[in-house]
Amino acid sequence: MKAAVLERLEQMTIKEVEAPAVPDDGILMKVHAVGICGSDIRIYHHGNSRVTLPQILGHEAAGQIVAVGKSVNKFQVGDRISLGADVPCGECVFCEAGIGNNCQINYAMGYQYPGSFAEYVLLNKMVVNFGPIHKIADHIPYEEAALAEPLACVLNGLELSDVKIGDTVVVLGAGPIGCPRHPRAAFPAAPGNRPRLRRRGRIHLLQRGRRNQAGVGGNRRFGRRRCHNVQPISGSAG
């Protein structure tokens, strides 16, 4: 299969690599869309203590399952799924308490595990059992589903800050995360919401986002609350 392999700092090569074999407790996803996270760019330039080169990066991804190990019963061939990054171990005191984001093992796709800058990505036992794999509906394009992970970061920040219509807020940074976090994107109907951006291109992205809104369902922490008017402001760039 083809993959974009980071062979050394600032040297990424698209090359043929061996397709991963699927273990009994793993699944194989054909990658249909993948985003470029800011962390991918930082790893490209500066590396990361959790990434041993050469490595395949990429964790904002969506695709279709094409192979399933015989011990896996949560997923089946043909399932459309989206992926996130962090993979808690599921066994430590933090994971057992339901706060896997504090897991001290701190595995992640595109870090210790090969990521989705490839035609196929292997999801091993730990990812299948405890990782951020979510089935997606047939009507959701893969390009939008790949943005579920960065969108979750935005929603988490908004919910933790308890922003409401009428509040005055300041968002530092108007990139792919900052734009949807802006009140005009989160609450487009609120009067007086106006971005104060120094780069015209950012204003264009924000305005384009309002014209291409997409509804996403979810709860307050993992999907209870339905959030509307969210769209891929980054143009599916991640």
Secondary structure by P-SEA (a helix, b strand, c coil): cccccccccccccccccccccccccccccccccccccaaaaaaaccccccccccbbbbccbbbbbccccccccccccccccccccccccccccccccccccccccccccccccccccccccccccccccccbbbbbcccccaaaaaaaaaaaaaaaaaaaacccccbbbbbccccaaaaaaccccccccccccccccccaaaaaaaaaaaabbbbbbbcccccccccccccccccccc
